[in-house]
Amino acid sequence: MVRYILQQIKITSSKAYGKWYAKNVVEETIDLDGLSEHMSHHNSPYSKGVIKGLLTDMIQCIKELLLQGMNVKIDDLAIFSLGIKNKLAAATEEDFTVSKNIEGVKLKARATGELMSKSLNLDATLKKATFVNGKITPAASGESGSGTNPSASNSPSTGPSASSGTDSGTDSGTGGSGIIPTPTDPEDDQPGGGD
């Protein structure tokens, strides 16, 4: 279940100033150790240690291949590639130098298969979070009722809805506490702001 809170655009220069948008609540961040543990409980004959070793080797190999100028596609996950971070453009081809015009490289990942937006939209269930980090969210303070309303949850393909009542924050099954994210670029999660 993807829980969300509502945030108001406070950037006066934004064309969406004063409008509200949904922002997902991140329950917790799972590291490689946690992912290995999780995978070992999915009827796997492999232990957490074996899985972690394979994933660690996979990450190192992906890095090596990227640095050799290749893209790496992992079906139903992403196509990994490198991009160049340019400092500034050179006036002529002869004026271009790596030290003067290139800041560095960056990792790029494009979703594939099961993790593409159209697939996620079919599988995701959304629910308005009313209780995050032990606090009632600001938009929920005036709401009444108690308990959760699973029937109010829906997938993005059928449109958003807000459930009433309180949300204990444990419906995700992760056991972690929710974190209200503070976007560094609020345009990222606004309508039409990218994927």
Secondary structure, 3 states (H helix, E strand, C coil): CEEEEEEECCCCCCCCCCCEEEEECECCCCCHHHHHHHHHCCCCCCCHHHHHHHHHHHHHHHHHHHHCCCCEEECCCEEEEEEEEECCCCCCCCCCCHHHHEEEEEEEEEECHHHCHHHHHHHCCEEECCEECCEECHHHCCCCCCCCCHHHCECHHHCCCCCCCCCCCCCCCCCCCCECCCCCCHHHHCCCCCC
